[in-house]
Amino acid sequence: MSGDVVLDVLAAVCLLGGSFLAFAAGLGLLRFPDVVARIHAATKPQVLGLVLVLLGLALRLRSWPMLG
């Protein structure tokens, strides 16, 4: 396995994980009854999901300055 394949697999895992967390945040908005619980359900997974998506993009593009 070359380094490019490993980076592509890591990028795919990060992108899929971030997408799943964003989806879970959306489900949390629909599921919880009050405003405070909805805000909590929307923000906690969304932040980690965004970080994972950006990390996945950086690994896929192989360029850190592209994201800055």
PDB file of N, CA, C and O in Angstrom:
ATOM      1  N   MET A   1       0.837  -1.184   0.000  1.00  0.00           N
ATOM      2  CA  MET A   1       0.000   0.000   0.000  1.00  0.00           C
ATOM      3  C   MET A   1       0.875   1.237   0.000  1.00  0.00           C
ATOM      4  O   MET A   1       1.800   1.372   0.801  1.00  0.00           O
ATOM      5  N   SER A   2       0.568   2.118  -0.898  1.00  0.00           N
ATOM      6  CA  SER A   2       1.348   3.343  -0.963  1.00  0.00           C
ATOM      7  C   SER A   2       0.747   4.392  -0.028  1.00  0.00           C
ATOM      8  O   SER A   2      -0.347   4.221   0.511  1.00  0.00           O
ATOM      9  N   GLY A   3       1.484   5.461   0.143  1.00  0.00           N
ATOM     10  CA  GLY A   3       1.036   6.546   1.009  1.00  0.00           C
ATOM     11  C   GLY A   3      -0.216   7.231   0.504  1.00  0.00           C
ATOM     12  O   GLY A   3      -1.033   7.698   1.298  1.00  0.00           O
ATOM     13  N   ASP A   4      -0.376   7.296  -0.818  1.00  0.00           N
ATOM     14  CA  ASP A   4      -1.564   7.933  -1.389  1.00  0.00           C
ATOM     15  C   ASP A   4      -2.834   7.154  -1.063  1.00  0.00           C
ATOM     16  O   ASP A   4      -3.880   7.746  -0.795  1.00  0.00           O
ATOM     17  N   VAL A   5      -2.740   5.843  -1.086  1.00  0.00           N
ATOM     18  CA  VAL A   5      -3.911   5.021  -0.779  1.00  0.00           C
ATOM     19  C   VAL A   5      -4.308   5.199   0.682  1.00  0.00           C
ATOM     20  O   VAL A   5      -5.492   5.307   0.999  1.00  0.00           O
ATOM     21  N   VAL A   6      -3.327   5.229   1.560  1.00  0.00           N
ATOM     22  CA  VAL A   6      -3.603   5.410   2.985  1.00  0.00           C
ATOM     23  C   VAL A   6      -4.250   6.768   3.229  1.00  0.00           C
ATOM     24  O   VAL A   6      -5.213   6.862   3.990  1.00  0.00           O
ATOM     25  N   LEU A   7      -3.740   7.815   2.598  1.00  0.00           N
ATOM     26  CA  LEU A   7      -4.323   9.145   2.763  1.00  0.00           C
ATOM     27  C   LEU A   7      -5.737   9.211   2.200  1.00  0.00           C
ATOM     28  O   LEU A   7      -6.602   9.871   2.774  1.00  0.00           O
ATOM     29  N   ASP A   8      -5.977   8.535   1.087  1.00  0.00           N
ATOM     30  CA  ASP A   8      -7.324   8.511   0.518  1.00  0.00           C
ATOM     31  C   ASP A   8      -8.311   7.790   1.436  1.00  0.00           C
ATOM     32  O   ASP A   8      -9.451   8.229   1.590  1.00  0.00           O
ATOM     33  N   VAL A   9      -7.881   6.700   2.036  1.00  0.00           N
ATOM     34  CA  VAL A   9      -8.753   5.967   2.957  1.00  0.00           C
ATOM     35  C   VAL A   9      -9.034   6.806   4.199  1.00  0.00           C
ATOM     36  O   VAL A   9     -10.175   6.865   4.657  1.00  0.00           O
ATOM     37  N   LEU A  10      -8.014   7.452   4.748  1.00  0.00           N
ATOM     38  CA  LEU A  10      -8.220   8.325   5.908  1.00  0.00           C
ATOM     39  C   LEU A  10      -9.140   9.488   5.569  1.00  0.00           C
ATOM     40  O   LEU A  10      -9.989   9.866   6.376  1.00  0.00           O
ATOM     41  N   ALA A  11      -8.978  10.051   4.390  1.00  0.00           N
ATOM     42  CA  ALA A  11      -9.848  11.148   3.961  1.00  0.00           C
ATOM     43  C   ALA A  11     -11.286  10.672   3.844  1.00  0.00           C
ATOM     44  O   ALA A  11     -12.206  11.376   4.260  1.00  0.00           O
ATOM     45  N   ALA A  12     -11.493   9.492   3.285  1.00  0.00           N
ATOM     46  CA  ALA A  12     -12.849   8.956   3.147  1.00  0.00           C
ATOM     47  C   ALA A  12     -13.483   8.688   4.507  1.00  0.00           C
ATOM     48  O   ALA A  12     -14.666   8.959   4.708  1.00  0.00           O
ATOM     49  N   VAL A  13     -12.699   8.157   5.438  1.00  0.00           N
ATOM     50  CA  VAL A  13     -13.219   7.895   6.782  1.00  0.00           C
ATOM     51  C   VAL A  13     -13.605   9.201   7.465  1.00  0.00           C
ATOM     52  O   VAL A  13     -14.658   9.284   8.096  1.00  0.00           O
ATOM     53  N   CYS A  14     -12.762  10.215   7.345  1.00  0.00           N
ATOM     54  CA  CYS A  14     -13.065  11.515   7.952  1.00  0.00           C
ATOM     55  C   CYS A  14     -14.301  12.149   7.321  1.00  0.00           C
ATOM     56  O   CYS A  14     -15.149  12.690   8.031  1.00  0.00           O
ATOM     57  N   LEU A  15     -14.412  12.089   6.004  1.00  0.00           N
ATOM     58  CA  LEU A  15     -15.569  12.677   5.327  1.00  0.00           C
ATOM     59  C   LEU A  15     -16.857  11.938   5.684  1.00  0.00           C
ATOM     60  O   LEU A  15     -17.888  12.570   5.915  1.00  0.00           O
ATOM     61  N   LEU A  16     -16.807  10.626   5.730  1.00  0.00           N
ATOM     62  CA  LEU A  16     -18.002   9.862   6.097  1.00  0.00           C
ATOM     63  C   LEU A  16     -18.385  10.080   7.560  1.00  0.00           C
ATOM     64  O   LEU A  16     -19.566  10.190   7.889  1.00  0.00           O
ATOM     65  N   GLY A  17     -17.387  10.140   8.427  1.00  0.00           N
ATOM     66  CA  GLY A  17     -17.673  10.405   9.840  1.00  0.00           C
ATOM     67  C   GLY A  17     -18.270  11.784  10.054  1.00  0.00           C
ATOM     68  O   GLY A  17     -19.216  11.946  10.825  1.00  0.00           O
ATOM     69  N   GLY A  18     -17.718  12.777   9.370  1.00  0.00           N
ATOM     70  CA  GLY A  18     -18.262  14.127   9.474  1.00  0.00           C
ATOM     71  C   GLY A  18     -19.664  14.223   8.917  1.00  0.00           C
ATOM     72  O   GLY A  18     -20.507  14.931   9.468  1.00  0.00           O
ATOM     73  N   SER A  19     -19.922  13.520   7.833  1.00  0.00           N
ATOM     74  CA  SER A  19     -21.270  13.509   7.253  1.00  0.00           C
ATOM     75  C   SER A  19     -22.269  12.839   8.190  1.00  0.00           C
ATOM     76  O   SER A  19     -23.399  13.303   8.339  1.00  0.00           O
ATOM     77  N   PHE A  20     -21.848  11.756   8.814  1.00  0.00           N
ATOM     78  CA  PHE A  20     -22.733  11.079   9.764  1.00  0.00           C
ATOM     79  C   PHE A  20     -23.056  11.977  10.951  1.00  0.00           C
ATOM     80  O   PHE A  20     -24.203  12.025  11.394  1.00  0.00           O
ATOM     81  N   LEU A  21     -22.061  12.687  11.469  1.00  0.00           N
ATOM     82  CA  LEU A  21     -22.307  13.569  12.606  1.00  0.00           C
ATOM     83  C   LEU A  21     -23.219  14.732  12.229  1.00  0.00           C
ATOM     84  O   LEU A  21     -24.057  15.142  13.032  1.00  0.00           O
ATOM     85  N   ALA A  22     -23.069  15.264  11.028  1.00  0.00           N
ATOM     86  CA  ALA A  22     -23.966  16.329  10.576  1.00  0.00           C
ATOM     87  C   ALA A  22     -25.395  15.797  10.453  1.00  0.00           C
ATOM     88  O   ALA A  22     -26.348  16.492  10.807  1.00  0.00           O
ATOM     89  N   PHE A  23     -25.546  14.585   9.959  1.00  0.00           N
ATOM     90  CA  PHE A  23     -26.868  13.961   9.863  1.00  0.00           C
ATOM     91  C   PHE A  23     -27.462  13.732  11.254  1.00  0.00           C
ATOM     92  O   PHE A  23     -28.654  13.957  11.467  1.00  0.00           O
ATOM     93  N   ALA A  24     -26.633  13.287  12.195  1.00  0.00           N
ATOM     94  CA  ALA A  24     -27.105  13.064  13.565  1.00  0.00           C
ATOM     95  C   ALA A  24     -27.543  14.372  14.213  1.00  0.00           C
ATOM     96  O   ALA A  24     -28.508  14.392  14.978  1.00  0.00           O
ATOM     97  N   ALA A  25     -26.846  15.459  13.916  1.00  0.00           N
ATOM     98  CA  ALA A  25     -27.251  16.761  14.450  1.00  0.00           C
ATOM     99  C   ALA A  25     -28.609  17.168  13.895  1.00  0.00           C
ATOM    100  O   ALA A  25     -29.432  17.727  14.620  1.00  0.00           O
ATOM    101  N   GLY A  26     -28.848  16.899  12.637  1.00  0.00           N
ATOM    102  CA  GLY A  26     -30.153  17.200  12.045  1.00  0.00           C
ATOM    103  C   GLY A  26     -31.266  16.369  12.661  1.00  0.00           C
ATOM    104  O   GLY A  26     -32.366  16.873  12.889  1.00  0.00           O
ATOM    105  N   LEU A  27     -30.989  15.104  12.932  1.00  0.00           N
ATOM    106  CA  LEU A  27     -31.987  14.265  13.601  1.00  0.00           C
ATOM    107  C   LEU A  27     -32.261  14.748  15.018  1.00  0.00           C
ATOM    108  O   LEU A  27     -33.394  14.678  15.494  1.00  0.00           O
ATOM    109  N   GLY A  28     -31.228  15.237  15.687  1.00  0.00           N
ATOM    110  CA  GLY A  28     -31.412  15.762  17.037  1.00  0.00           C
ATOM    111  C   GLY A  28     -32.327  16.969  17.067  1.00  0.00           C
ATOM    112  O   GLY A  28     -33.064  17.169  18.032  1.00  0.00           O
ATOM    113  N   LEU A  29     -32.286  17.774  16.016  1.00  0.00           N
ATOM    114  CA  LEU A  29     -33.197  18.921  15.941  1.00  0.00           C
ATOM    115  C   LEU A  29     -34.650  18.472  15.863  1.00  0.00           C
ATOM    116  O   LEU A  29     -35.536  19.138  16.398  1.00  0.00           O
ATOM    117  N   LEU A  30     -34.896  17.364  15.210  1.00  0.00           N
ATOM    118  CA  LEU A  30     -36.265  16.880  15.065  1.00  0.00           C
ATOM    119  C   LEU A  30     -36.749  16.080  16.274  1.00  0.00           C
ATOM    120  O   LEU A  30     -37.948  16.030  16.551  1.00  0.00           O
ATOM    121  N   ARG A  31     -35.826  15.464  16.982  1.00  0.00           N
ATOM    122  CA  ARG A  31     -36.202  14.509  18.014  1.00  0.00           C
ATOM    123  C   ARG A  31     -36.487  15.150  19.366  1.00  0.00           C
ATOM    124  O   ARG A  31     -37.440  14.755  20.037  1.00  0.00           O
ATOM    125  N   PHE A  32     -35.690  16.124  19.783  1.00  0.00           N
ATOM    126  CA  PHE A  32     -35.801  16.638  21.143  1.00  0.00           C
ATOM    127  C   PHE A  32     -36.927  17.658  21.271  1.00  0.00           C
ATOM    128  O   PHE A  32     -37.213  18.398  20.330  1.00  0.00           O
ATOM    129  N   PRO A  33     -37.568  17.694  22.451  1.00  0.00           N
ATOM    130  CA  PRO A  33     -38.777  18.507  22.594  1.00  0.00           C
ATOM    131  C   PRO A  33     -38.548  19.993  22.877  1.00  0.00           C
ATOM    132  O   PRO A  33     -39.289  20.829  22.359  1.00  0.00           O
ATOM    133  N   ASP A  34     -37.552  20.344  23.679  1.00  0.00           N
ATOM    134  CA  ASP A  34     -37.413  21.755  24.049  1.00  0.00           C
ATOM    135  C   ASP A  34     -36.216  22.406  23.357  1.00  0.00           C
ATOM    136  O   ASP A  34     -35.381  21.732  22.753  1.00  0.00           O
ATOM    137  N   VAL A  35     -36.157  23.732  23.461  1.00  0.00           N
ATOM    138  CA  VAL A  35     -35.166  24.511  22.715  1.00  0.00           C
ATOM    139  C   VAL A  35     -33.746  24.215  23.172  1.00  0.00           C
ATOM    140  O   VAL A  35     -32.847  24.070  22.343  1.00  0.00           O
ATOM    141  N   VAL A  36     -33.534  24.124  24.474  1.00  0.00           N
ATOM    142  CA  VAL A  36     -32.178  23.905  24.991  1.00  0.00           C
ATOM    143  C   VAL A  36     -31.634  22.551  24.536  1.00  0.00           C
ATOM    144  O   VAL A  36     -30.471  22.453  24.145  1.00  0.00           O
ATOM    145  N   ALA A  37     -32.445  21.531  24.582  1.00  0.00           N
ATOM    146  CA  ALA A  37     -32.006  20.207  24.131  1.00  0.00           C
ATOM    147  C   ALA A  37     -31.733  20.207  22.636  1.00  0.00           C
ATOM    148  O   ALA A  37     -30.797  19.551  22.180  1.00  0.00           O
ATOM    149  N   ARG A  38     -32.535  20.931  21.867  1.00  0.00           N
ATOM    150  CA  ARG A  38     -32.309  21.007  20.423  1.00  0.00           C
ATOM    151  C   ARG A  38     -31.007  21.732  20.102  1.00  0.00           C
ATOM    152  O   ARG A  38     -30.262  21.313  19.216  1.00  0.00           O
ATOM    153  N   ILE A  39     -30.733  22.813  20.817  1.00  0.00           N
ATOM    154  CA  ILE A  39     -29.480  23.537  20.589  1.00  0.00           C
ATOM    155  C   ILE A  39     -28.289  22.646  20.921  1.00  0.00           C
ATOM    156  O   ILE A  39     -27.304  22.611  20.184  1.00  0.00           O
ATOM    157  N   HIS A  40     -28.389  21.925  22.040  1.00  0.00           N
ATOM    158  CA  HIS A  40     -27.307  21.024  22.436  1.00  0.00           C
ATOM    159  C   HIS A  40     -27.104  19.926  21.388  1.00  0.00           C
ATOM    160  O   HIS A  40     -25.973  19.613  21.017  1.00  0.00           O
ATOM    161  N   ALA A  41     -28.204  19.352  20.920  1.00  0.00           N
ATOM    162  CA  ALA A  41     -28.113  18.272  19.930  1.00  0.00           C
ATOM    163  C   ALA A  41     -27.594  18.773  18.592  1.00  0.00           C
ATOM    164  O   ALA A  41     -26.975  18.013  17.848  1.00  0.00           O
ATOM    165  N   ALA A  42     -27.835  20.031  18.278  1.00  0.00           N
ATOM    166  CA  ALA A  42     -27.391  20.565  16.989  1.00  0.00           C
ATOM    167  C   ALA A  42     -25.926  20.967  17.006  1.00  0.00           C
ATOM    168  O   ALA A  42     -25.229  20.782  16.008  1.00  0.00           O
ATOM    169  N   THR A  43     -25.441  21.512  18.116  1.00  0.00           N
ATOM    170  CA  THR A  43     -24.091  22.073  18.113  1.00  0.00           C
ATOM    171  C   THR A  43     -23.001  21.057  18.426  1.00  0.00           C
ATOM    172  O   THR A  43     -21.934  21.102  17.814  1.00  0.00           O
ATOM    173  N   LYS A  44     -23.236  20.158  19.346  1.00  0.00           N
ATOM    174  CA  LYS A  44     -22.167  19.239  19.761  1.00  0.00           C
ATOM    175  C   LYS A  44     -21.668  18.358  18.614  1.00  0.00           C
ATOM    176  O   LYS A  44     -20.464  18.353  18.356  1.00  0.00           O
ATOM    177  N   PRO A  45     -22.513  17.627  17.925  1.00  0.00           N
ATOM    178  CA  PRO A  45     -21.977  16.805  16.829  1.00  0.00           C
ATOM    179  C   PRO A  45     -21.588  17.623  15.607  1.00  0.00           C
ATOM    180  O   PRO A  45     -20.725  17.211  14.832  1.00  0.00           O
ATOM    181  N   GLN A  46     -22.221  18.782  15.428  1.00  0.00           N
ATOM    182  CA  GLN A  46     -21.947  19.579  14.234  1.00  0.00           C
ATOM    183  C   GLN A  46     -20.515  20.109  14.238  1.00  0.00           C
ATOM    184  O   GLN A  46     -19.875  20.160  13.187  1.00  0.00           O
ATOM    185  N   VAL A  47     -20.006  20.502  15.399  1.00  0.00           N
ATOM    186  CA  VAL A  47     -18.641  21.034  15.479  1.00  0.00           C
ATOM    187  C   VAL A  47     -17.627  19.950  15.124  1.00  0.00           C
ATOM    188  O   VAL A  47     -16.732  20.183  14.312  1.00  0.00           O
ATOM    189  N   LEU A  48     -17.756  18.783  15.717  1.00  0.00           N
ATOM    190  CA  LEU A  48     -16.830  17.690  15.398  1.00  0.00           C
ATOM    191  C   LEU A  48     -16.995  17.245  13.951  1.00  0.00           C
ATOM    192  O   LEU A  48     -16.015  16.890  13.296  1.00  0.00           O
ATOM    193  N   GLY A  49     -18.221  17.260  13.449  1.00  0.00           N
ATOM    194  CA  GLY A  49     -18.458  16.907  12.054  1.00  0.00           C
ATOM    195  C   GLY A  49     -17.765  17.860  11.100  1.00  0.00           C
ATOM    196  O   GLY A  49     -17.188  17.431  10.100  1.00  0.00           O
ATOM    197  N   LEU A  50     -17.818  19.152  11.401  1.00  0.00           N
ATOM    198  CA  LEU A  50     -17.143  20.141  10.561  1.00  0.00           C
ATOM    199  C   LEU A  50     -15.630  19.950  10.594  1.00  0.00           C
ATOM    200  O   LEU A  50     -14.969  20.044   9.560  1.00  0.00           O
ATOM    201  N   VAL A  51     -15.087  19.686  11.768  1.00  0.00           N
ATOM    202  CA  VAL A  51     -13.644  19.452  11.880  1.00  0.00           C
ATOM    203  C   VAL A  51     -13.242  18.221  11.069  1.00  0.00           C
ATOM    204  O   VAL A  51     -12.219  18.237  10.384  1.00  0.00           O
ATOM    205  N   LEU A  52     -14.034  17.167  11.141  1.00  0.00           N
ATOM    206  CA  LEU A  52     -13.713  15.954  10.381  1.00  0.00           C
ATOM    207  C   LEU A  52     -13.815  16.182   8.878  1.00  0.00           C
ATOM    208  O   LEU A  52     -12.988  15.673   8.121  1.00  0.00           O
ATOM    209  N   VAL A  53     -14.810  16.936   8.438  1.00  0.00           N
ATOM    210  CA  VAL A  53     -14.937  17.218   7.005  1.00  0.00           C
ATOM    211  C   VAL A  53     -13.752  18.046   6.521  1.00  0.00           C
ATOM    212  O   VAL A  53     -13.201  17.766   5.456  1.00  0.00           O
ATOM    213  N   LEU A  54     -13.355  19.050   7.278  1.00  0.00           N
ATOM    214  CA  LEU A  54     -12.200  19.861   6.873  1.00  0.00           C
ATOM    215  C   LEU A  54     -10.913  19.046   6.876  1.00  0.00           C
ATOM    216  O   LEU A  54     -10.077  19.206   5.986  1.00  0.00           O
ATOM    217  N   LEU A  55     -10.746  18.182   7.861  1.00  0.00           N
ATOM    218  CA  LEU A  55      -9.567  17.315   7.891  1.00  0.00           C
ATOM    219  C   LEU A  55      -9.579  16.354   6.706  1.00  0.00           C
ATOM    220  O   LEU A  55      -8.540  16.113   6.092  1.00  0.00           O
ATOM    221  N   GLY A  56     -10.740  15.809   6.386  1.00  0.00           N
ATOM    222  CA  GLY A  56     -10.855  14.926   5.228  1.00  0.00           C
ATOM    223  C   GLY A  56     -10.534  15.643   3.929  1.00  0.00           C
ATOM    224  O   GLY A  56      -9.876  15.081   3.053  1.00  0.00           O
ATOM    225  N   LEU A  57     -10.999  16.890   3.798  1.00  0.00           N
ATOM    226  CA  LEU A  57     -10.669  17.670   2.603  1.00  0.00           C
ATOM    227  C   LEU A  57      -9.179  17.960   2.516  1.00  0.00           C
ATOM    228  O   LEU A  57      -8.587  17.886   1.439  1.00  0.00           O
ATOM    229  N   ALA A  58      -8.576  18.287   3.648  1.00  0.00           N
ATOM    230  CA  ALA A  58      -7.139  18.562   3.650  1.00  0.00           C
ATOM    231  C   ALA A  58      -6.347  17.318   3.261  1.00  0.00           C
ATOM    232  O   ALA A  58      -5.372  17.407   2.514  1.00  0.00           O
ATOM    233  N   LEU A  59      -6.761  16.167   3.762  1.00  0.00           N
ATOM    234  CA  LEU A  59      -6.069  14.928   3.400  1.00  0.00           C
ATOM    235  C   LEU A  59      -6.290  14.582   1.933  1.00  0.00           C
ATOM    236  O   LEU A  59      -5.383  14.079   1.269  1.00  0.00           O
ATOM    237  N   ARG A  60      -7.473  14.846   1.433  1.00  0.00           N
ATOM    238  CA  ARG A  60      -7.780  14.524   0.033  1.00  0.00           C
ATOM    239  C   ARG A  60      -7.058  15.455  -0.925  1.00  0.00           C
ATOM    240  O   ARG A  60      -6.536  15.015  -1.950  1.00  0.00           O
ATOM    241  N   LEU A  61      -7.025  16.752  -0.594  1.00  0.00           N
ATOM    242  CA  LEU A  61      -6.364  17.720  -1.468  1.00  0.00           C
ATOM    243  C   LEU A  61      -4.850  17.725  -1.290  1.00  0.00           C
ATOM    244  O   LEU A  61      -4.111  18.200  -2.152  1.00  0.00           O
ATOM    245  N   ARG A  62      -4.400  17.186  -0.151  1.00  0.00           N
ATOM    246  CA  ARG A  62      -2.975  17.137   0.191  1.00  0.00           C
ATOM    247  C   ARG A  62      -2.330  18.521   0.188  1.00  0.00           C
ATOM    248  O   ARG A  62      -1.171  18.689  -0.194  1.00  0.00           O
ATOM    249  N   SER A  63      -3.106  19.495   0.620  1.00  0.00           N
ATOM    250  CA  SER A  63      -2.600  20.860   0.668  1.00  0.00           C
ATOM    251  C   SER A  63      -3.255  21.589   1.833  1.00  0.00           C
ATOM    252  O   SER A  63      -4.444  21.906   1.783  1.00  0.00           O
ATOM    253  N   TRP A  64      -2.486  21.854   2.875  1.00  0.00           N
ATOM    254  CA  TRP A  64      -3.027  22.571   4.026  1.00  0.00           C
ATOM    255  C   TRP A  64      -3.367  24.025   3.693  1.00  0.00           C
ATOM    256  O   TRP A  64      -4.388  24.514   4.175  1.00  0.00           O
ATOM    257  N   PRO A  65      -2.567  24.743   2.896  1.00  0.00           N
ATOM    258  CA  PRO A  65      -2.921  26.146   2.602  1.00  0.00           C
ATOM    259  C   PRO A  65      -4.220  26.303   1.811  1.00  0.00           C
ATOM    260  O   PRO A  65      -4.824  27.375   1.847  1.00  0.00           O
ATOM    261  N   MET A  66      -4.668  25.265   1.096  1.00  0.00           N
ATOM    262  CA  MET A  66      -5.927  25.360   0.349  1.00  0.00           C
ATOM    263  C   MET A  66      -7.103  25.607   1.280  1.00  0.00           C
ATOM    264  O   MET A  66      -8.087  26.229   0.878  1.00  0.00           O
ATOM    265  N   LEU A  67      -7.018  25.129   2.519  1.00  0.00           N
ATOM    266  CA  LEU A  67      -8.129  25.259   3.458  1.00  0.00           C
ATOM    267  C   LEU A  67      -8.064  26.533   4.281  1.00  0.00           C
ATOM    268  O   LEU A  67      -9.041  26.887   4.940  1.00  0.00           O
ATOM    269  N   GLY A  68      -6.952  27.220   4.259  1.00  0.00           N
ATOM    270  CA  GLY A  68      -6.778  28.391   5.117  1.00  0.00           C
ATOM    271  C   GLY A  68      -7.310  29.661   4.590  1.00  0.00           C
ATOM    272  O   GLY A  68      -7.206  30.696   5.249  1.00  0.00           O
TER     273      GLY A  68
END
